[in-house]
């Protein structure tokens, strides 16, 4: 093995072990900030020793043992932390002094539960959304602050600060390292799902960030949703989110033209959709429904995505089912954006005039006043009804409202084309 | 990124007998890889000699039943992995090989449709 191969192997092992290591240490110390510091110390030791001695046979156990010893050293020097470290001390004595050869002994028996606790803690509602996202990517994804900064087009010190502050907030709020109880669980779970969904969307949509990190964010969110589906298999919305992300990820290759231009859903080459991911998504959706979750917001969005995924050609799309699903979604998660999407589906199922009637009902919504997709949809429907001049005005409004350059260009082009149609 | 890992070997050499302990360790490993969101699909292949070769040349199909004499063929199993990079796929493959004992596994990146 060459030096660079050896280093890559070491970095990879550390990245793979990182989340479990931090989760296990947080279980012992009850403090994820402290857990991360201890894990970091163990990583430094590994980077010193492994290049010469080779990667140990059980690297996770090695890192855990070194981190716990480090905790004991700290404890001896810092009596303030006595309570926390006393627990670790007892655990270590019980284990003996050597590097334990099996995971079972270095990690607590329920490392999966620790990982689930870590997810719930990193996504705690006491943190703002940005902090939750950064902490989740750092602790669960093992991304470096530099990678997170690059993905979100934020300076690295700002991300580092965000993570430090988040850990301080958790500590101050005395957030316990645990899986929330029944009463708290729905709200806490939805906070976790929101974070994973936002990470995916940041990679999927073109608001900011560099092209190199975007696919990584999508991939990480899909991975997290798969991990969560294994850790919390009884939660229908976990499978609902997983289904939604698998199906959306199945279209990644098809949704960008070679030139980088976005390709709209109905214009995509469906042969390029990833059938493996679609099948995984459909299976996850079935699981969500079997668990009684058919009215969950993520399951409903997944069911809508599934209607598209099942259609081999755009004209095969079951639009009336999509209309019905948006109707239920509007009940469980009322939002003008959902209504707008429903109007689009209604237009596809029952004709542009039916869709336009619904869109016009939405025109007064203050939440949509600055939303470029409202005039964009309206323009599209007007155009289909042969009202070119009105359509042109709508596309011009849409172009003025969007901050995304590619979308602005698209709307401006459509305005010109609509104007030409209207004149002709 | 998706990677396919598969084991090449001499198909005429019988596979070593697997102990129950082996199966148990492999089961635990498969569970771990699935929980980590890495293992997408996995499977084993039946004996090469039970395979069929279908050829199409000059507008003609030829269907040939085994046995075949190949020095190296895909034997045993395969695994489709989702990893962040090739290094991760290498690490998971090392862990897999540590359980099966000895062998040569090839890892190839899989592109989407």
Interface residues (C-beta under 8 A of the other chain):
Chain A: X8 X9 X11 X12 X13 X15 X16 X57 X112 X216 X219 X220 X222 X223 X224 X226 X227 X230 X231 X252 X253 X271 X272 X273 X274 X275 X276 X280
Chain B: X1 X34 X35 X36 X37 X40 X41 X80 X82 X84 X85 X87 X88 X90 X91 X98 X112 X113
